[in-house]
Amino acid sequence: MSAYGVEEFENVGIAKYAVLETVKNYVPIREKPSESAKRITHLPLGAVLFSLQESENYFLVELNEENKFYINKKFVEVQAIIPEKRLGNVDEMIFQDKKDRYIINLKTEFLPPFVMKEEGNNLNITFYDIHFDPTNAKIEKKISNFSLTDKIANEFEIKYQNLEQNKPFFGYDVQKYDDGYKIIIKKAPKIDQTKLLKGINVLVDAGHGGAESGVCANNLKEKKINLQISKKLKKELKKRGAKVYMTRTKDKTVPLYDRVQMAKEKDIDILLSIHQNSLADRSKVEFKHGAGTYYYQTQAKPLAQSIQKHLLHETKFKDDGVNYASFVLTRPTLPVSVLIECGYLICEFEAKCLKNKKFQNKVAKAIARGTAQYLKDNF
């Protein structure tokens, strides 16, 4: 018997609902059954979903009647088949008001799927396939700027209102914790105007490394340029008061999700991923080149804009834009995360600049200044 009170599923096809459990962390649920489809949310190891039907590589999962999405079969195991959904319960919520963050420990029967969304000054965290009964759930130290709503039979929403309305969010996350989830929402940082990065934890990610060379062009390897700029950036950030960590300090392979995990373990506030750009069709570099900065989460857009402004001013490169992009290193929410393409190594002029040590110092200073200016302007 499984934990869901029915016999184990043994390759007999799906009856009504298949109970799925994720077998990895950072598992994406997608809008369509394709690896290139938009990601709706990411779930931790052990999250439980219900599937209506399957195709060759994907399960169709139902969050509610309007929201049906897809999960790759390689990320889940089928635990059971059941005639109808069995909803879990929220058993306990403990609110903590810390110096720099709010924490909610949410105890549930099993780990339900969830979606986080910034909507203006609100952060909405919606849990599916779960029931919240305020008369039975234990709630400790409820905080006023959080509201709790049992929206319909199988949805429960926690809404956080950012009372400092002119300031963007500065990091949030939902993490697996004991018998449920831990919800973290960071408060706006207190900025020291004489040393703008004082008290800020920054992770500098030198892209690629080891077996992953990145772009190779004009007798240069991206991994080497990334590391050289990242080391200089660390010095510039420290001058401005930051506590700086690096995902790598030498030429070694570091898996992408290990870099994300490091950001969590080190309680990183700002994540800066350093790269150099290329094109699938390199003949088009005459028209598309320059410096560009990438973000995915709404909270990270002001940081991307500030860095891009300073990068263009310092390098005089062509403006390759502040771009919305779903990369592994732009998707984290607990740090404010951006990825910086300092230039195009396939562009002969930019490659010549980027291998120059003095020019690398300019790039590092620009990124550090842009990061400091973001804090000054927004907090």
N, C-alpha and C positions, 0 to 999 in steps of 0.2 A: 504493500500500500504506500502511496505517496503522501506528502504533507497535506494534500488537498482532499483527502478522504475518498479517492477513487483508485482503481487499479492503474498500474503503470501503462503508459502508451507504448505499444510494441509494433510499430510499422504497419498499422492496419488502416491508415488513412484517417482524415479528420472527420469527426461526426458533426458536432456543433462548434465547440470551442476546444482548441488545443491550449494547454497551459504551457507557456514558454518561460524559460529562465535564462538570463544572460550568463555567458561563461567567460566574459572578458570585461575589462573596464573601458570606458569611453565608447560604448557601443552606439552607433548612430541609428536613429529612426529617420527614414527618408520619405519624401513626398511621393516618389514613384519608385518602382522596382528597378533601380539603376544606380550604379556606383557614382554616377555624375549628377544624380538628382539632389535637390536641396535637402539639407539636414534640418530636421524639425527639433530634435533634442538629442542629448547623449546620456546614456544610462550606465550606472556602475555594475560591477559584477554582482549577480544574485537578484537583479530586478525581475519582476514577474509581469508577464503580459499575456493577453488572450488573443488567439488567432482565429480568424473566420475561415481562411482558406490558404492554400499554398500553391506556389508555382515551382518551377524547376529550382530556382535559387533563393526565393524569398517567401516569407510569410506575410500575409496581410493581417495587420494588428488593428484592433478597434480601441481607440481611446474613448470616443463617445460616438453617437449616431452620425454626427457631422464630420468627425475626424477619424479617418481610416488611413493608416500609413503602412510603410513596409520596413521589414527588418531582414537582413541577410541571414540565411540559415546557418552560416558558419559561426555566427555570434551567439547562438542559442541552443539549448537542448529542450526537447519536448518532455515534459514531466508527466502529463496525464491528459486524458480527454474527458470533458464534462458536458452535460446537456445545456448548462447555462452558466453565466459568470458567477463566481463566488466572490463577493466584495469583502475586502478587509476592513478593519476598523482602526481609527486613530485612538490609541489607548492613553497617550500622555503627551503633553506639551510643556516643556520647561523653558521659560524665557530668561535670558541673561543679558543685562545691560552692562557691557564692559567699557573700558576707557576708550577703545578705538573701534569697537564693533558691537553689533548685536548678534546673539547666538540663540537659536531655537533648537532644542533637542526634541525631535518628533519620533515617538515610539509607535510603531505600527505592527500589525500582524505579519505582514510580509512587505517587501520593498515594491511599492507601486511605481509606475512610470510617472514622469512629471515633465512639465514644460515651463521654462522661465522666460519672461518677456518684459522688457522695459516699455512702459507706456507713459510718456511724459515724465512726471515726477514720481510715478508709481512703478514699483517692481511687483509684478504678479507671478506667483508660483502656483501653478495648478497641478494638483495630484489627481490621477485617474484611478478608477477601480478601487476606491477607498471611501469609507463613510465616516463622517465626523458628527458625533452626537455630543453637544456641549454639556448635556445633563449627565453623561456617563464618563466622558473623557476627563482625565485629571489635567488641570491647567494650573501652572504655577507662575506667578509674577508676570501676568499679562502686561505688555507695554502698549501705550496708548496709540502710537502711530502704526500699529499692526491691526488689521482687521481679518477676521476669520469667517469664511462663508462656505456652507455646505450647499453648493450651487444647485445640483440636482442629485438624484439618487447615487450616482457613482463619481461625483466630482467634489473635490474639496480645494478651496483656494485660500492661500495666505497672501494678503496684499500689504506691501510696505509702502508708506507714503514718505517720500524724502521731504522733510520739513524745510531744508535749506534749498528753496526752489531754484535759485540761480546757479546751483552747483550740480555738476554731473555726478553720477554714481562713481564710486571709487573701489569697486570690487564686491563681488557677491558669489555665492556658490551653494550648491546642495551636494552634500557628501554622505556616503554611507557611514553609519556610526552605530555601533552596538546593534540594538534591535530596531533600527529605523534609520532616520536621516538626521544629519546636523545641517541646519541652514545658517549661513554666515552672511551678514551684510556689514561691510566696513563703513565706518563713519568718515565724513570728510576730514582730511588731515589738517592739522594745525601747522601752518607754514611759517618758518623762521625767515623773515624778509632779508636777513643778512646772510643766510646760508640756506638757499631755497630747498635743497634736497636733504637737509638734516632730518634724520629719523625715517627716511624713506628707504625701503629695501628694493634694490633693483637687480634683476637677473639679466645679464648680457649674454645672448645666445649667438655664438659664432657658428653660422650655418654650415652644414655638411661636416666633413672631417673624416679622416681614416680612409675607409674603402669608398666613401662618397666624396668625389672630387667637386661635384657641382659643375658649373660652367668651365669649360677649358677653351680658351681662345687667346690669340695674340701672345702665345708662349706664357700664359698665366693660368693658374688654377684658382678657382673661386675660393675653395676651402682655405687656402693660404692667405688671400687678401682679406677674407672675412675675419680670420683670427688676428691678423695684424691690426686691423681697424678696431676690433673688439678690445684688444689689450690697451690700446690708446684711449678708447672710450671709457674703460674702467677707471683709468687715471683721472680723466676729466670729470667723471661723475663723483669720484671720491673727493676731488677738490671742492665740489659744491655741497659736500656733506653727506652724500649717500653711502649706505652700506651696500657694497656691490659683490655679487656672486657671478660666476661664469659657468656655463654648461660644459665648456671644455677650455683647457689652457694649453693644449698641445694637439698634434695631428692624430686624433683618434676618432673612431666611430662611436657616436652616441645616438641611440634610437630616438626618434622624435618624441614618443610618449614618455620616455625617460626624462626628457627635458621638461615636459609638462609636469611630471611628478615632482621634479626638483623644485619647480616653482611653488608647488603646494607645500612641500616639506620645509622649505626655507621661508614660508610665509611672505612671498614676494608681493610687493605693491605694484611695481611696473616691470613689464617684460619687454625687452628690446631685442628683436631677432635681426641679425645683420647678414645681408646677402648682396650678391651682384647679379644683374639680370642678363637675360638672353631672349632669343626668339626662336620659335620652331622653324620659321623661314628666315634665316640670317640675312638674306638679301634685302630684307625690308628695314634693316637697321638704319638706313639713310633717313627714313621717315619717322621711325619710333626708337627713341633712345632717351637718355637722361636719368634723373633721380626720381624715384617714386616711393610713396609710403602707403602701407596697406593696413586696414583694420577690418574687423568683423562685428564686434560688439559695439552698440551705440555709445557706450561710455568711453570707448577708446578713440572715437573720431576726433575730439578736440586735441588729444595728444598727437595723433597722426598729422593733423593740420599744422600744429605748432612746429613739429620736427621738419615737416616738408618746407615750411616757410624759411627756416634757418638754413636748411640744407641747400636750397636754391640760392640763397643770398651768399653763402660761403663758397660754394663750388662753381657757381655760374653755369651749371649744367642746364639742359633743357628740362622743362617741367613735365615729368611723366605722370603727374597726378597724385591726388589722395584717393586711393582706390578701395572699394569694398571687396573683400576676398575671403573665402573660407579656407584658410590654411590651418594646419595643426597648431602652429604657434600664434595664430591670431584668434583662435576660438576660445582659449581659456578665459574665464570670467572673474576668478578671484584676484588675479593681477589685471591691471589695465594693460592690454597686450597689443603691440604693433610689430609689423615686419617692415624693415627698411631695405629697399633695393638702392644701394648707393650710386649705382651707375650700370652701364652695360659693358661687360667685358668683351663682347663681340664688336663693340665700337672702338676702332683703333685709337681715336683721340681720348676717349674716356678711360680705356685700359691703360694708356700711357700715364694719365693723371693718377689713376688709382694705385698703381704700383709704386708711386713716389711717396716716400716717407713723410715729407712735409705736407703733401696733399692729404695723406691719410690723417694727419693731425688736424687739418681743417675739417675733414668729414667728422671726426670724433668730437671736436669742439662744437660743431653745428648741431649734432644730435644731442649732446649734453645741454647746450643752451636751449634748444627747443623743448627738452624735457623739463628744465627748470622754469622756462617761461609758461609752459602749460600749467604748472602748479601755481605760479604767481597769478596768472590770469583767471584761473577757475576756482581757486580755493583761498 
